[in-house]
Amino acid sequence: MKFQTIRGMQDLLPEQQTLFSDISDRVGSVLHRYGYAEMGMPLLESTSLFKRVIGEATDIVEKEMYTFDDRNGDSLTLRPEGTASCVRVAQQHGLLFNQTQRFWYRGPMFRYERPQKGRYRQFEQIGAECFGMAGPDIDAELILMCARLWRELGIADEIELELNSMGDAASRGEFREALVGYLEQYKSELDEDSLRRLESNPLRILDSKVASTQAILTDAPKLKDFIDDESKAHFEELCAILDAAGLAYHINPSIVRGLDYYNRTVFEWVTNSLGAQGTVCGGGRYDGLVEQMGGKPTPGVGFAMGLDRLALMLEQKFQSAAVADIYVVSTAGDARMLALKVAETIRDALPAARVVVHCHSGKFKAQMKKADASDAKIALIIGEEEVAAQSVNVKMLRDEGQSQNLVGLNDLISHLTEVLK
């Protein structure tokens, strides 16, 4: 019997994992510079958390969650997104009331969707969440921070910012009622998904990719005509800040995001280089969410970005690092023992150096081929003569002529320190 990856899951081979780790570390570095503190959250949460926060009528809760009963009969769910868990953690540990916080997290999320390139059932996300700040300045900071991330990753010219405002809960409710009234006239012409959403989550119809549905929406009521004055002022100030910063954006009235908890600012960073999976990062405000979860009224705003999609954009530009800086080859017996001892000494003295010892039998020629294939800068050669002389042959693999020097063990660290500069 041959075992295979479960449908919708993916194996990350070493080069792919290196790319994912590189992106994650670079994003984390930028978040750290903006004062965001990393937190860790469990993969499993109570199912009721997501039903309450995300909304029972959303596609995620209705169709996409991995939910099961544990041995105690409690309903548990593999987290489909990070905001709900982050709010739960912060509230549970008393990190929100009368405080301002900037958090970030990374790790796998799970949704049962039709697998395709850039969309897996287990996918990697990085999220950032801010609490206790109600003004548009924190919205702007999050967006400007994303723009910096794209510049540092070298993909700023491939990603565009789209913005919208969803207003407050009351104005959104009025719009929902008007939209449903309009769409009721076209029920027979709506696609299957939109027809289902008409009863449960009609605002998601605005995000439909079906051309005939979009044609129907051309004359539909517009959300911007229902937005309350405070939300309008909030959005106008946000746009003014982005204008002053010189950041280009497009106001897209169709952006509503797929989760019930958003209000006021919503945004997406989109690209044309990934086909249908064009949203790389999305987020917005959720000022009522903490209170909805039983806490004191606390404004919140955040975003999540998909590492899988960023990796697809960066894979052609990514150059994986060499396997080793120093590759140690040796004969058997005392030479092999000395090789392992020398490698440990180098690791103690030069902790940044990657040292690989050839731990399998083989002729020197075959071992040197392995050393060259590792992209190491230096090969250390140890045979019976080197053991007798308590020395090591140091061969420069990337220099013209590949110079080679016999170096005594007492001088080896200082010599390597010099040549590795």
Steps between C-alpha positions, in 0.01 A plus 500: 500500500634842402403795717437836334437854618137556602310691233535874553808471722853567381847375583765769525826356372819657643534771235131594532521500879808722479302743283203498741731554798683780322175684421367446853820626661516807277136588568555439872801732496293786357218440751754504782633837379145640523463385861289187445543217753475141376252265668430130459151350485369140501392333178180376669229722644141454610275489195267754661780760491506504120124472463452803720786711362502414129123462465295184456380613156850541354648254253778422748265380774243342269731307269872535573582425864671181617279422800476188714394383847778398736477210746311716748242589238624861471484647149846618390617669180837537334537877477388634159636852571699678770308807616245310709775308680708813553206685657423197718862481622526873569167513681561184703834631627387854576694674224227724359302716742635859512810393310640543151657189349674395180526123451603271217494125446588241238410141431263264320128556447250243368207533261325233298500659153551371149880474476681692229829679454533758775205359697556202728294349779790554735663834427752724672404848616654797673258731678527830687237636739479836682272583792394813683555748214189637332641755257590463132869552581540138614317382186750703299796360695394142424462580130831689481669213682370260235635730229841486667481120510437484125795731435732293717383179333555656156139463380362853551450549125285183482248585774229766516298630794120500490298681768141530610292602800217282629364761741359409840267211580183710464585647160614160376168353613310762301711426194448125544123549500512716186731258320281198577193691380673578172637148444166335574391621154779295338487177700448290189816648342739472795769231508461220755741642758349847483149359533605318818672812636190710433341342806806463721773754412387729216796739520727220376311507170681828428822299485364247248730411211209393277466745209120477476466576873736796471285630212193485725688690772575791267177678596478364854500732805851614593642458849659845490151657485409349839819564698461709816673837533757387760612211281523733201721740696715207620549377144572845360771556761651160426516585130653840582776331704576255217499785248746698714723190520491467120344153508282418201168322552173422326162535673310182423133506620478120454743420782299374796731220628358158580456534875213652696709693751641774273387864518626826351838450329552187292793448264665246274839480335448331163721378216448391140791256509316214676194454281177447692672508840574870475460612863833484681401687816174630643364656812310784661335629816290291740408746773210295640671162515645509853165608643328229295727249675400625844769763555488875551458712184845499336582622149701260287660480157723246331601307192605153388729405213546161337855366494406245233409775254798715589722195442349454152587862421853469633606150396658614174696775677609293797853369515545239767809530716789259472463176696831564676776754549753233591493138381725247678627193313716226647618143479379242749630416848694767689445752218122466529515550876719807456260635235208485745708657777621782274143569385380533861789735580406722203133504602600612851729776377305611189130441580381679183691262274314203350729198530415171329705186558496226237375215718495225242780293352629602162812583307644849527392582144136413574512689828642808328215488248259510793692792649477690174129422460433641849612846378737514796774758481756277672581129510698366794694187402619259766693180424758290680776756431294783646426291811870435549585870456201617708397723212231548237520573129283804429387520137323809364227365271373829353834672427672489165757224515339359816800569724582250774693552827608269778394662828581379850209426731606779737483756219190366324237726659693822437565389142134418435390827661715686250397312186130499585482882517 
